[in-house]
Every structure is written in structure tokens, then in C-alpha cells.
Amino acid sequence: MDDRGGSFVAVRRISQGLERGSVYHSSSAEVVAGSAAWLGRGLSCVCAQGRDGDSRPSIDLTPAQEECLQRLQNRIDVGYDSSIPQHQEALKDLWKLAFPEEELHGIVSEQWKEMGWQGKDPSTDFRGGGFISLENLLYFARSFPKSFQDLLRKQVGDRSVWEYPFAVAGINITFMLIQMLDLEAVKPRSIVGETFLRFLTVNEAAFDILYCIAFKLMDQQWLSMRASYMEFNTVMKSTRRQLEREIMVEDITCLEDLPSYSLLTQ
């Protein structure tokens, strides 16, 4: 993503998995700037525009729902700050989970490009996703390590020559979910948001779980559409529509009941 948050980098896939043991240095022929789905905090996202048919008058929340929603909103409000030791440690933990066999040489390092960050300093990519986008990646790596590794290393399916960058795609997904669920509003203003709040009241990890589902679903959509970097926004829109359809199914009582939850493997 450039300094204005207006583009993402598509990475040319060299092999089915990541090449290990050396840092991948991209030349101008191997990196392409494309249209971004995520434009940054407070700006609209082309993959995440609401539809009038989904809206409804805001509901009255129970005290428990208000408390759960407020805690999640507090997480969303925390920006990533590289001067905070806990944030640096969280980023280092992500590296250890992603590449346990490879030592990270520094919090600013060319190695980060192996994970799909756009430069040697991941903090520049958190500009719109905030600290919660790092928490989401950590939750994914710890709770569903096989699925996490499959997506990170592009190990499943017939992959595109120009693949989406894993880490930046993860930030896009965090931002898309925040918009889809209308989580920056005082209370839900859509059926999807209202239903999600019921899930959140039962399980405070609901947002993190939905993130994992969304990431795996996005990759499935990417493969089924045989997409390349120019179709990234289209894939994100399709992912959102599928998530909304599944969440609004009447007999869904928890996120584990969503059909796409079955895509995840631990």
C-alpha cells in the first residue's frame, strides 16, 4: 500500500510454497501495484458498501450486549504503535508462528516481505487496520495453524501467477468485517450486525473466529474464480456477500454453524 493507502502489492508466485532460507527481493517485473480493497480507517471500501435492503431500525441492546460491543469497539480503536513494546512483541510473535524455523533479524527487516507485507516495516501497513488486525492474524495462527500455513504458503489449489499478499489481504479482511458488521456505530443497524452481536454475546472471540472464516472463504473464492491481483476487489465483494448470506440463515445459532466454518482446519 502506498503512503496514501491507495494501492496494494501483488506478489508473483515463484513456486507452490514460499521459498525458504533466503529473503525474496522483488524486482519491478515481479511486483505490481493494483487497486486496493482497503483504503484506510475512516474511508469507504469498495468491497464493503452496505445495501439498503440489509438495513433496519437500530435495536435496543441488553446491558450484556452493550458491554460486549463496547469491548470490541475498544479493540478496534487501538492503533498499531511501533513504539509500544507490547505491540512490537505481538508482531514478533506473529513471525515466530508463521516461520518458526527462521530467526527474525529485526523488527524492521526485508524478511517481512516473505509474509506479504509491502515493505521492511510492517507498521506502515497497519495504518487503517489498527492493532486488532494484528490480533486477528495471531488468533488465526494459534487457533487454526494448518489453515494459516496453507494460506501463508499458498499450498492449496491451482494458484495464480500473481497472488494476493497474505498479510495485506489479512488487513483488508479486518477492515471489511468492521464495515460489514457496522462496528463503529453505536449499535447495529443491519440484520447481519444484529445477528453477529448475538454471537459475540455468547463468545467474545466471535470477531476473531469470523475473521478466520472470512480469510479461508476469501481464498476459496479466489481459487474458484481463478482470480489474479486485478480481481482482488471482486473476490472481496463475493466473500462479503457469502458471509452475509450464511450469517442470516435462520437456524444459525453460533459461528461454528456457518457452512464456511468447515473450511477451517487446525
C-alpha positions in Angstrom: 0.0 0.0 0.0 1.4 3.4 -0.9 1.7 6.3 1.5 -1.9 7.4 0.7 -3.3 3.9 1.4 -4.4 3.7 -2.3 -2.8 0.5 -3.6 -1.6 -2.9 -2.6 1.2 -5.0 -4.0 0.5 -8.2 -5.8 3.2 -10.8 -5.4 4.4 -13.1 -8.2 4.2 -16.7 -7.1 7.6 -18.4 -7.7 6.5 -21.8 -6.5 3.7 -23.6 -4.8 5.0 -22.7 -1.4 7.3 -20.0 -0.1 11.0 -20.3 -0.9 12.6 -20.7 2.5 16.1 -19.9 3.6 16.5 -16.6 1.7 14.8 -13.3 1.5 12.8 -12.7 -1.6 13.8 -9.4 -3.3 11.2 -8.2 -5.8 12.2 -6.5 -9.0 10.0 -4.1 -11.0 8.9 -7.1 -13.1 7.8 -9.1 -10.1 5.7 -6.6 -8.2 2.6 -4.9 -9.5 0.7 -2.2 -7.8 -3.1 -2.8 -8.0 -6.3 -1.3 -6.9 -6.8 -1.8 -3.1 -9.9 -3.1 -1.4 -8.8 -1.4 1.8 -8.4 2.3 1.6 -7.8 3.1 5.3 -9.6 3.9 8.5 -12.5 6.3 8.0 -12.6 5.9 4.2 -15.0 3.9 2.2 -14.0 0.5 1.0 -15.3 -0.7 -2.4 -15.7 -4.2 -1.1 -17.7 -3.1 1.9 -20.6 -0.9 0.9 -23.9 -1.7 2.6 -27.1 -2.4 0.8 -30.4 -0.7 1.6 -32.2 -4.0 1.9 -30.0 -5.0 4.8 -30.7 -2.0 7.0 -33.3 -1.9 9.7 -34.1 0.5 12.6 -31.5 0.2 15.3 -32.3 -2.3 18.1 -32.3 -1.9 21.8 -29.3 -3.6 23.4 -29.3 -5.5 26.6 -26.6 -4.5 29.1 -24.6 -7.6 28.3 -24.7 -6.8 24.6 -23.7 -3.2 25.2 -20.7 -4.4 27.3 -19.6 -6.9 24.7 -19.9 -4.4 21.8 -18.1 -1.8 23.7 -15.2 -4.1 24.5 -14.9 -5.0 20.8 -15.1 -1.3 19.8 -12.3 -0.5 22.2 -10.1 -3.1 20.5 -11.0 -1.5 17.1 -10.0 1.9 18.4 -6.4 0.9 19.3 -4.0 1.8 16.6 -0.8 -0.1 16.0 2.1 1.8 17.6 5.6 0.5 17.0 6.9 2.5 20.0 4.8 0.3 22.3 6.8 -2.7 23.5 3.7 -4.9 23.7 2.9 -4.2 20.0 6.4 -5.0 18.9 6.3 -8.3 20.9 3.0 -9.2 19.3 4.5 -8.6 15.8 7.5 -10.8 16.7 5.1 -13.5 18.0 3.4 -13.4 14.6 6.7 -14.0 12.9 7.5 -17.0 15.2 4.1 -18.5 14.5 4.5 -18.0 10.7 8.1 -19.0 10.3 9.2 -21.0 13.4 12.2 -22.3 11.6 13.6 -18.9 10.7 15.0 -16.3 13.0 13.8 -12.7 12.6 16.7 -10.3 12.3 14.9 -7.2 13.3 11.5 -5.5 13.8 12.4 -3.7 10.6 13.7 -6.2 8.1 13.3 -7.3 4.5 12.2 -10.6 5.8 8.7 -9.3 6.4 8.1 -9.3 2.7 8.0 -13.1 2.9 4.8 -12.8 4.8 3.2 -10.4 2.4 3.9 -7.1 4.0 4.7 -4.4 1.4 8.0 -3.2 2.9 10.5 -4.0 5.5 8.5 -2.2 8.2 5.0 -3.8 8.8 3.9 -0.9 10.9 3.2 1.1 7.7 0.6 -1.4 6.6 -1.4 -1.3 9.8 -2.4 2.3 9.1 -6.0 1.6 8.6 -6.4 -1.8 10.2 -5.2 -1.0 13.7 -3.8 -3.3 16.3 -6.9 -5.6 16.0 -5.7 -6.7 12.6 -2.5 -8.0 14.1 -4.6 -9.6 16.9 -6.7 -11.3 14.2 -3.6 -12.7 12.4 -2.3 -14.0 15.8 -5.6 -15.7 16.6 -5.7 -17.3 13.2 -2.2 -18.6 13.5 -2.8 -20.0 17.0 -6.3 -21.4 16.6 -6.1 -22.8 13.1 -2.4 -23.2 12.4 -2.8 -25.6 9.4 -5.2 -23.2 7.6 -3.0 -20.3 8.5 0.1 -22.0 7.0 -1.8 -23.2 3.9 -2.8 -19.6 3.1 0.5 -18.1 4.0 2.5 -20.5 1.9 -0.2 -20.8 -0.8 -0.2 -24.6 -0.5 -3.8 -25.4 -1.6 -5.2 -25.2 -5.1 -4.1 -24.1 -8.5 -2.6 -20.7 -7.7 -2.4 -17.6 -9.8 0.9 -16.4 -11.2 0.2 -13.1 -9.4 -1.0 -13.9 -5.9 -2.5 -11.6 -3.3 0.0 -10.7 -0.5 -1.0 -12.7 2.6 -0.5 -10.1 5.4 -2.0 -7.1 3.5 -5.0 -9.3 2.5 -5.5 -10.0 6.2 -5.7 -6.3 7.0 -8.2 -5.9 4.2 -10.4 -8.6 5.8 -10.3 -7.0 9.2 -11.4 -3.7 7.7 -14.1 -5.4 5.5 -15.6 -7.1 8.6 -15.7 -3.9 10.6 -17.6 -2.3 7.8 -19.9 -5.3 7.1 -20.9 -5.5 10.8 -21.1 -1.8 11.2 -19.0 -2.0 14.3 -18.1 1.7 14.5 -21.8 2.6 15.0 -23.3 2.9 18.5 -25.5 -0.1 17.8 -26.1 -2.5 14.9 -28.1 -1.0 12.0 -28.4 -4.2 9.9 -29.7 -7.7 10.3 -26.1 -9.0 9.9 -24.8 -6.7 12.6 -27.6 -7.6 14.9 -27.1 -11.3 14.4 -23.4 -11.1 14.9 -23.9 -9.3 18.2 -25.8 -12.3 19.4 -22.8 -14.5 18.5 -20.5 -12.0 20.3 -22.5 -12.1 23.5 -22.1 -15.9 23.6 -18.5 -15.9 22.6 -16.2 -12.8 22.9 -13.8 -14.3 20.4 -16.6 -14.2 17.7 -14.9 -11.4 15.7 -11.6 -13.3 15.6 -13.4 -16.6 14.6 -15.3 -14.8 11.9 -12.0 -13.3 10.7 -10.6 -16.8 10.3 -13.7 -18.0 8.4 -13.6 -14.9 6.2 -9.9 -15.4 5.3 -10.3 -19.0 4.4 -13.5 -18.3 2.5 -11.8 -15.4 0.6 -9.0 -17.8 -0.5 -11.6 -20.4 -1.6 -13.4 -17.7 -3.7 -10.0 -16.6 -5.1 -9.3 -20.2 -6.3 -12.8 -20.9 -7.6 -12.8 -17.6 -9.6 -9.3 -18.3 -10.8 -8.5 -14.8 -9.7 -5.4 -12.7 -10.1 -4.5 -9.4 -8.5 -6.8 -7.3 -10.7 -9.8 -9.3 -9.3 -8.9 -8.8 -5.7 -11.8 -6.3 -5.0 -14.2 -8.6 -6.9 -13.2 -11.6 -4.7 -13.6 -9.4 -1.5 -17.1 -8.4 -2.6 -18.0 -12.1 -3.3 -16.6 -13.1 0.1 -18.7 -10.5 1.9 -21.9 -11.5 0.1 -21.4 -15.1 1.0 -20.7 -14.3 4.7 -23.8 -12.2 4.9 -25.9 -15.0 3.4 -24.6 -17.5 5.8 -25.0 -15.3 8.9 -28.6 -14.5 8.0 -29.7 -18.2 7.8 -32.4 -18.6 10.4 -31.1 -21.8 12.2 -27.6 -20.5 12.6 -27.0 -20.1 16.4 -23.2 -19.7 16.5 -20.4 -19.1 14.1 -19.4 -22.8 14.2 -22.7 -23.5 12.5 -21.8 -21.4 9.4 -21.2 -23.6 6.4 -17.8 -21.9 5.7 -16.6 -22.7 9.2 -16.0 -26.3 7.9 -13.2 -24.9 5.6 -11.0 -24.3 8.6 -8.6 -27.0 9.8 -6.5 -26.9 12.9 
